[in-house]
C-alpha cells in the first residue's frame, strides 16, 4: 500500500506566481528524480488562486522520509517559507508553520 500525504499551502498574496513555479518545479523533480515517488500532483484552486493542495504518494514511509532529506527539498524550503504558509487544514509532516 502506498504512503500518501495531502498538504495544503496558502501562497502569500504577492507571491502566488512565484510559489506556483517553485512547487511545480519541485513536484516535477520529485516525480522524475526520486525512486519510489509514485505521484506528486499540485492542485491550484481556480476560485482562490492562493490556495494549493499537494497530493503526494510514495512507495512507503521510508521513501517519503528520504524525499524530505533530498537536496531539492532542502533547497526549496527557504523559498517555500517566504512564499507561502501551511493552509488551515494542512497535515504537513515537517511541522512547517507560518
N, C-alpha and C positions, 0 to 999 in steps of 0.2 A: 504494500500500500504506500502511496506517495505521501510525503510530508508537505503539507500545504499551509501557507500563511497568506493572510489578506491584510494589507496595510493601507491606511488612508492618510493622505497628506493634504494640507491646505497650502498652496503657494501664496507667498506674500503678494499683495496686490500689484506691486511694481516689478515682480519677478516671475510672473506666470509663464512667459515665453522662455525665459532662461531655465526655469525649473523643468518645463516640458522637454526642452532639448537635453538637459542633463539626465533626466530619468529615462528618456528614450534611448540615449546612448548607453546608459548603464544596463538597461534591460537587454539591449542587443548584445552587449559584451557578455552578459551572464548566459544568455541562450547559446551563443556561439562558441564561447571560450571555456565554459565550465562544464566538465564532465559530470553528469548527474543532475543538471538543471533541466527539468522536463518542460517547464513553461515559465514565462515571465511576461505577463501582459500588463500594459499600462492603459488604464481607462481614465479619460478626462470627461467630467460631467458637462454635457453640452449646455445645460441650464445654469451651471455655476462653474465656469472655466478654471477657477482657482482650486477646485476640488479634484483630486486624483485618487484613484483606488488602484492598488497594485495587487495582482494575483500571481503568486509565486508557487511553483510546485517543484519539489526536489525528490530525488530517489529515496532519500531518508534524512533523518535529522543530522547525521554526520556530514552529509553533503551540504546541508544548509549551514552548519557551523563553519565548514570550510569556505563557503561563499562569503561569510562575514569577515573572514581573515584575508580574502583576496585583495591584492594591491588596488584593483579598480574600485572595490567597495570602500577601502580606506581613503583613497584619493577623493572620492565623490562626497564623503561625509561632510567636510567643512563647507563645501559649496551647497550641499543639500540643506545644511542647517542655516545658511544665510539666505536661502531662497524659500524655505518652507518650514512648517512645523507639523507634527502629527495631528491628524484630524481628531474630532471628538470621540469617535468610535474605533480609533486605531488600536490594533493589537500588534505592537512593534516589539519583537524580541530583543532588540538592542536597548530598550528603555529610553529611547530618544525623547526629549522634551523640547518645548519651545524655549 
